[in-house]
Structure formats: structure tokens, C-alpha cells
Amino acid sequence: MLVVGIVLFALGLLFSIAWHELGHFTAARRFGVRVPEFMVGFGPTLFSRQRGETSFGIKAIPLGGYIRMIGMVPPAPGERIGRSRRSGPFQGLIDDVRADSARDIMPGDEDRQFWTRKPWQRIIVMFAGPFMNLILAAVLFVIVLMGFGIPTSQPVVSTVSACVVPASQATPDNRCPAGAPLTPAAQAGFRAGDRIVSFEGRTFDSWQDLQVAIRDASGTVPVVVQRPQPNGTVQTLTLYPKLIETQLLDLDSAQSGQPRYVTGSFLGLTPIQPVMRQTPAQVLDYTGQMFSNVVTSVAALPHKVPALFGAVFLGEQRDATGPVSVVGVSVIGGEVLASDQPVAEELATMLQLLAAVNVSLFLLNLLPILPLDGGHILPALWEAAKKRLARLRGRPDPGPVDMARLMPIAYGFAILIMLYGGLVIVADIVNPIKLNL
């Protein structure tokens, strides 16, 4: 089942990549740009089929995909495609980029090149790929949250911790060592099945809101609970919360890699988590929270390099919140399918994981660096701004941004991206993240 799960999730990733490229392809064709190639993967071609003027295929290395549009960069002003007479440390690279861009241009294609499209059209073409990932993520979230449902904490007690034990004194069987103090919940007489009707006189529909009230509570706290059936009696219990330090999960902590702690009240209660289908409003809230979490993770990527290096070369423990490659996330998908959860929960978890990957693809591809999609959008925005400014000043059109001159920077970023990706892949092989399922 582990192998089956890995294969299924890998196929889901390949579909996400193809779906992304379909966005670029559809928009490019819509604006009249000729697309000779539509490929999923890199390296040697395993399969290809010509359909119209486009060759569709699959390549050997499933770490991405691309569509090849003719005329991605404009020719140098006043020069034909080929070697220019200019010199410089990067001129050969720039000339090669221009020649490669013009490689598939045939007679009649002069007005079907990408660079000849208006800036807003080029922006749409480049944005369409990440946008398709966002659409796929939204559809998957709707299927999971409204179709399958997710474990949702309720203000009903599942278990009551018997005592307060420091992590250094915890026993394998979770028994209380001699002399360990009782938890506030055990002292107050909470039982499994108790529904919390009110806390400090306030009612709560969700455990998340109740958690905030618990963390801020102090002194003597009255709690009204309803005992489970058949009696269903209502009782008032008196709590004396205990202050502890708890880790604060925020953007600053994620970026710095240094956990921050706050002092909050602790009771020793665990809520029930029934699987519940969510409403459209809850889907929007959950998706927004997931989006925020992914933004936080993407912003923290540069700060994760030391931890990755330590996990690969120094045998340090792998950061469970760190970056994961295509290899690692496929293995995680396999572990989900190989777990002892009900089949519906396993499928929902895999779809939810795939949705999170697509949110990551959406955000990462919009970073304004070449060769990512955002690296093509930014020059188009700059070109549009220059054209408008020239028009307002009554000056001639300044022409397109010379993307070929940005290629040395693009190659530099591409090398950094490959090195980072390679480090993550190695980490996923020698020191993978494990799920506790």
C-alpha cells in the first residue's frame, strides 16, 4: 500500500503539473501565440504525440514541466537573430538565448511570437499557469471539506489528563509518576463525555475559540458542563488553571527558526474530534488559513537551509515544518495510504495534501524571479508602465523589455533553485519526514 500510495500521489503531482501548463497553453493559444511543445517533465522524452502544431509528451524526470512558445524574447534592436558584434562576459549567453527563442519561428509566424503580444496579454499567459493550480486547490478543498469532512474539535471532553508531567519525566506508558501534581481538569472532576456549556459565563461553539479563553483564564474559573446521557445532568465545576509556557506559532518564529513561547493557562483536557462536513463559509475560512500557512512557509524557505544542511550531513533531526520535495511529498502520500485509517479518511488526507501542494505551486511560481512565472510577469508590468508613461509624455513607444539581457540573472537563480531543490531531495531520501498516523 505504501508503494501504491506513492504512485498514486506521484500521478496526482504529474496531473497538477500538466494542469498548470494547460493554463499557459490555453491562454497562449487564445492570444494567437504558437506553441510547438507541451511537455510534462524534463530530460529525455519517453512519449510524445503530435496534435496540430503542438507536440504533447512526457519526459523522464518528473520534476516539473513546460510549454515552448515561439519568440519568448525579442531580437536585439536593429539586429537579426544570431551572433551580434557586441562583446561582454554574458553576450554569448544572451545571443544563444535569442537564437533559441527564434529556433521554431517559421515563415508566417512573425506575428505569432510571444514577445509581440501586448503586456497585459503576456501577463495573463504567465499568470494562467499558477491560477490553474489555485483553481485545482480550491476544488480539492471543496471535495475534502464538504464531501468527506475533516476532524473538527468540539467543546466535548474526550480524555482528561491525570497529572502534570514535564517532558523529561514522561513514561512510555503515560502513567503518572509518584508525587506528580494533578491537572486542573482532574482536580475539578472533569469526565470523558462532558460537554462544556459555558466557561467563565461565556458559551462557545468551537473548541478553537474555547482554547483562547482557556489560555487567557486565571484565578477561579466556573465551568458549566453537561454530563453524558442517560442522565444528562448539568453541573458547575470549579477550575484553578495552571500557567505554563506554550510555543507560539507565527511568521517571525517560522522565518527565524527560533521558537517563541508565551505563558498561558493549562487545564489538561483533550476534545473529541468527529469527522464533520464543513459549510461553504467554513471552507472559505479553512482555505484562507491554509493559504496563510503556506505563505508563512514560503517566506521561511531561505531560513530553512541550515536545518536542511544539518539534517543531511550532520544527522540532526529533520524539521517537520520544513520544505519537502516531490520525492518527499510522494512518500508522505504513500504513508497516508499505508496507515490504519479508514479508506475515506486516507483518501481525504491525500487530496488535502495535494491541495496544499497546489497552493504552494501557485505561490512559488508567482515569485518575481526568473525563470519562474512571476519573473516574466514583472518585466511585462514594467513594460506596460513605461509605455503608459511615454504616452502621457507624448514620447514614442519605448518598445519591449529586452528579456534576453535578464537571462544571466535567470540562470543564476535557476542554479540556486536547483541546488536548493537538490538539497531537499537528498534530505527526503536520507532523513525523510515521518508522519505519526
N, C-alpha and C positions, 0 to 999 in steps of 0.2 A: 504493500500500500504506500510505503514511502516513495518507492520508485514511480508508481502510478501518479502520486500526488505531485512529484517533481515534474513529470512530463506534462501533466495537465496544466500546472501553473505556468510552465515554460511556454506552452501553447497560448495561454492567456496573455502572456507578455508579448509574444510574437503578434498576436491579434492587435494588442494595444499599439505596437509599433506600426503595423500596417494601417491601422485606423488613423493614426497620426499623419502618416504620409498621404493617405487618401484625402485628408483635408487640404494639404498643399496641392495635390494633384488636381482636385476638383476646382479649386479656386484658380489655379494657373490656367487650366483649360477654359474656364469661364471667361477669363480675360484674354484669351487668344494666344497664350504662350505655348510653344511646342515642347512636349515632354518626351524625350526619347527613351528614358529609363524610369522604372518604378521598381525598386529593389528593397527587400527586407533582409537585413544582414549585411556583412562586409566580407571581402576576400573572394575566393573562387566561387563561381556561380554553380549551384547544384541543379537548378531547374530554371528555365525561362520559357516564355511563350509570347510571341509577337501578337499584339492585338491593335490593329490600326497602325498608328505611327509610334506606339509605345511598346517597349519590351518589358513585360512583367516577370519577376523572378525572385528566387530565394537564394541567398548566398550562405557560405559555410559557417561564418562566425555570427551568431545571433545576438550581437551586442548593439543593435541599432538598425537604421535603415535610411534610405534617401530616395528622392526623386531627382533626376537630372533635367534641369531646364536649360534650354539653349540661351546663350548670351547673358549669363549671370552678372558679368561685369562689362562695362563699356570699353570700347577701344580707346587708346590714348588719343587725346585731342590732336587732330591733324596727322595721325599716323595710321597705317594699316596694321592689321594683326601680324605679329611676327616679332623678330628681334629688333629692338629700337637701337638708335645710335647713342642713347644716353648710357651713362655708366654710374655705378654705385654699388655698395655692398649687397643690396637687395634687388637690384634692377633685373638680374637674371630670373629671380623668383617671380617678380611682377610680370615680366614678359611671358613666362611659362603659364602663369595664371590666365593671362589674356588669351593666349593661344589655346589653352584647354577649354576656356569658355566658348571659343568660336569653333571648336572642333566639329560639332554636329550641325553647324549652320550650312544650309543648302540654298541654292537659288530659290527665291520666293520667300525665304524666312526673314528677310530684313526687318519686317515689322512684326515678327513673332518672337522677338528676343525679350527676355525678362527685363533687361535694363531700360527698354523703350517704353515700358508701362509707366503710367503716372505714379507718383509716390504713394498715393492712397491705395492704389491697386496692389502695389508691391507689399505694402503693409498688410493688406488683407490676405494675400497669398502666404506670407510668412507667419501671420497670426493664426491662420486657419488650422495648421497642424496642432499646436498646443490647445487650441479651442476644442478640437475633436476629443483630446484627452479629457478635458474638463467635462464635456458632454457625457462621455463614457463613464467617468467617475460619478456624475450625478445620477445616471441611470442605474448604475450598480448600487449606489447608496439607497435609492428608492426601492429597488428589488429586495435588498437585505433588510432595511429598516421597516418597510411597510408589508413586505411579503413574508419574510422569515421571522422578523423580530429580533431583538437583542436583549441580553440580560440587563434588566433595569432594577437598580436598587430601590427598595421600597422601605418606608418607615415602619418595618416589622422586623423584630429581632430574630435572627437565625441562630446565632450562638452567643454565649456570654463568656468572655474570658475570665478565668478564675482568679488570676493573680497578675501582678505587675512584675515582669522578669526582664532584666537587662539582656540585650542580645548576647553578651559574653557568657551569661549563665543559663542560656536556653538549653533544654534537654532534648534528645532525639524524639522522645515520646510525648513532648509538650506537657509534662507533669510539673506541678508547682514544687519547687524545692522548699525545704523546711525554712520557715520564717519569712517566706515571700509575702508581701502585703497583698490583700485582696484588691481587686479593681473596684472603682467606684460603682460600676454596674452590679457587680456581685454583692457588694455591701448593701446596695439599695434593694436587692431582692428581685432583679430582673430575671425573666424566664424566656426560654425559646418560645416563639409564637406571640409574644406580647406586641400589640400594635400601639405605637406611640401616638396618642390622641392629641396631646399638647405638650410643649416644652417651654417652661417659663411663661405659661399662659398663651403661647402662640401655637397655631396649628401649621402643619407642613404637609404638602402633598408629595414631596420628593425627598429622598434621602440626602441628595446633594445640598439642598437648602438647609436641611436639619444639621448637616455636618458643620456648616458655617456657624450656626447658632451654638453647637456643642463646643467648637473651638474657642468661641468668644465668651463662654459661660464661666462664672466664678461664684464663689461663696456657696450658699444653699440654693439648690435648684429644684422646684417641684415639677414632677413629670407625671402626667396622667396617661395611664396605659389601659388598654382593653385586653383582658386575658382571652386566650383562645377558647373556642367552643369545646364542650357544650355549655359551660357556664356563661361565658361572655361578660364576666363582671368587669366593672371599671374601678380601678384603684389609683390612688395617688402615691407615688413613690418619691422619696427624698434623696437627691443626689448631692454628693460633695466632690465635684470634678477635681481631677489631679492634673497639675500643669506638667507638660513635657515639651521637649524640643522636637519639632517635626520639620522635615525638609520642605522647602518652598520651591515649587517648580515654576520657573518664569524664564523670560527670554535672557535676562542677564546671567542667570545660572547656566543656561544651555550654552551661551556664547563663551563664557569664561571657563567652563568645565569645572568650576568650583561650586559645590552645592551651598545654598544658603538655607539657614534654619530660622524658624520663628517659634515662639513659645505659644502653645495652645492647650486647651483642656482636653483630657482623655477620659473616656468612660469605660472602654472595654466591650463595646457592642459590635457585632457584625450583622448587617442587614441581609434579608433574603434578596435573591436576585432572579426572579422569574423571567422567562423569555416573553417579552411583550412586543406586539406590533406597535409601531410609532405612528403618530398623526403627521400630516404634512408639515405642521408648524414645528414639531419635534425633529422631523427630518432636516428642515432648514437650520435649526439650532445645532443639531449634531454635525451637519456638513460644515457649518461655519466654524465650529470648534475644531474639527479635523483640519480644515483649511488653515486655521491659525496655528495649530500644532506643526503642520508641515512647513509653514513659513518660518517658524521658530527653528525647526531642524535644518532647513536650507541655510538660514542665516548663520547657524553654528558650524557649518561644514568646515570652514578653514581652521577653526579651533579644535577640531577632532583629529587633526593629523598626528600630534604627539601620542594620543591614546592609541591610534591605529598602529603607529610605529612600535609602541610598547607591546601591543597585542601580538604583532607578527614576529618581532625579533627578540623581545625580552621576556616572553612568556607571561605577560601581565594579563589580568582578567579582561575580557572583551566588554566594552561598554554596550549595554543592551539598548541604549538610545542612540548609538552611533550609526553611521551610514552603512548601508547594505547594498551589495552589487546584485546584478541579475542572477548570478550564481547563488548568492546567499538567500535572496528572497524566494527563489525557486525551491531551495532546500526547506525553507520555513514552510512554504506551501505544502511540500511533501510531508513534513512533520504534522501539520494540521490534519491531513487526510489519514495519517497513520495513528492518530490519537484515539482514545477510547470514548470520544464524544459521540452523541447521536449524529447520524449522517447529515441530517438537516443543519445542525449546528456547524459541522465541519464545512459543508458547502457554503454556508453563510459567512463563516470566518474567512474562507479562501476568497470569496467575492469581495468582502470588505477589505482584505489585504490588497487585492488587485485594484480596487477603487483608490486606495491610498497611494499606490504606485502611480496611478494615472494623475492624481493631484500633484505628485512630485514631478512627473514629466511635464505637466503644464507649467509649473513654476520655474523649474530648472531651464527649460527651453526659452523662457522669456527673459532670462538674464541678459543684459545688454552687452554681451561679449561674443565676438566671433570665435568659432564657427556656429554658435547656437543661433536659433531663430531670432532672438532678441538682438543679436549683433547685426542682423540685416535690417531689422525694424528701425533701430536708432538712426543709421545713416539716411534712411528714407524720410524719417521725421525731420532730420536736419536739412535735407534737400528741399522738402516742402516748405520749411520755414524760410530758407534762402530765396526760393522762388517768390514767395509772397512778399518778402521784404523788398526784393528787387522790383517787383511790380508796383508796390506802394511808392517807391522812389523814382519810378519811371525809367529804370535801368533795364538792359537786356537780360534775358534768361541766363542765369549763371551755369546752366547745364547740370548733368547728373553728378552725384558724388562719385569720385573715382575709387570704387571698391577695391580695385586691384592693388592700390597703394596701401590698403589696410591688411593685405594678406600676410605680410611678415608678422604683424601683431596676432592675426588669426592663427598662424602656425605656432606661435609661442604659446597662446592659450590652449591650443589643441594638444600640445605636448604636455602641458600641466594637467589638463583634464585626463589624458591617457595615463599619466603617472599616478594621479590620484585614484583613478578607476582601477588601475592595476594593483595598487596597494590594498584597496578594499577587497578585490577579488582574492588576493593572496590571504588576507585576513579571514575571509569567508571559508577558505579551504583549510588553513592550518589552525584557526582558532574561531570557529563559527559561533554565531549567536544561537543559543538553545531556547526553545520555548518550554515553559512549565505548564504542560497540558496533561 
